[in-house]
Amino acid sequence: MNIIGRRKIWFTLSSILVTASVIAMIIFGFRTGIDFAGGTLIEIEVGDIDAGLLPENVGLENYLESAYLETTGEETVAQPSGPATTLVDDAGKKVSGTRWIFKSKIITNDQKNAWIEAISETLPKLSELRFEIVSPAIGAEVVNKAIFAVALAVIAILLYVAFSFRRVPRPTSSWRFSLAAIAALAHDVIILLGAYAVMGYFFGAEVDGMFIVALLTLLGFSVHDTIVTFDRLRENLIKRGGSEFEKTVNDSVVETVTRSLNTSVTLIFVLLAMVLMGGSTITFFTLALLVGVAIGTYSSIFVAAPLLLLGRK
């Protein structure tokens, strides 16, 4: 299996994916959640009522007629936040325990109470579960902290890889390993951001705290997979020397590819189960992890190790 010998193919594919992701981010942008943009979140639970009275059946506009819930045009107006229990009796199909989250610009507590009272006429068995307000100033602070967390993680990874491989034999160096790992991480992050921009534009996925968690998880997973390959390469360089560097790199990748694929496929099955069976509130978080694991596995095999040969004849 000559993975390294076909590195031009992998680099071309990665270039296409990265370019497409950058274009997607420019064209579609990102939907920012309340965590970052500020706003109001109200979560309600509906009791035992006719299924036809639910927001998705009546029409969301009927629940937003009071001017209090004025949307910004970018946030998700409403989304189900929990599964409903379906009941069937002589009166017909009913549901119990369904939950909905409504998001809007910032409103006061009095405005919220007036809105709850207004929709209670349609949904008499309604209870309020959550009412949260995030000011734009707090949202900006969260954005800064998120950027700082990601930057700190990248710097820590750079230093850790350089330190861990400080005794790697020539013809390579620890900093070469470190820069290759960071380049692979950048590749993964850009593609994940592009995919999330597409999901946001077409399906309403929001960049929020959960997405930052998924992003940091991707950084850890991707570099872990890359380090396994690099560690095998270091062992082989010590045994063989650096006379046939390209062959040694290829052999190291081939020796670890089965382990990488088995680990990733197992995790992908778990994430697929979460997408299909989990609640709607974690759907986009799980999808982000799914994309991240897939692209992280690809980069650890087809991007990180081949980057070590750049600039070599």
Order of alpha helices (4+ residues) and beta strands (2+ residues): alpha-beta-alpha-beta-beta-alpha-beta-beta-beta-beta-alpha-beta-alpha-alpha-beta-alpha-alpha-alpha-alpha
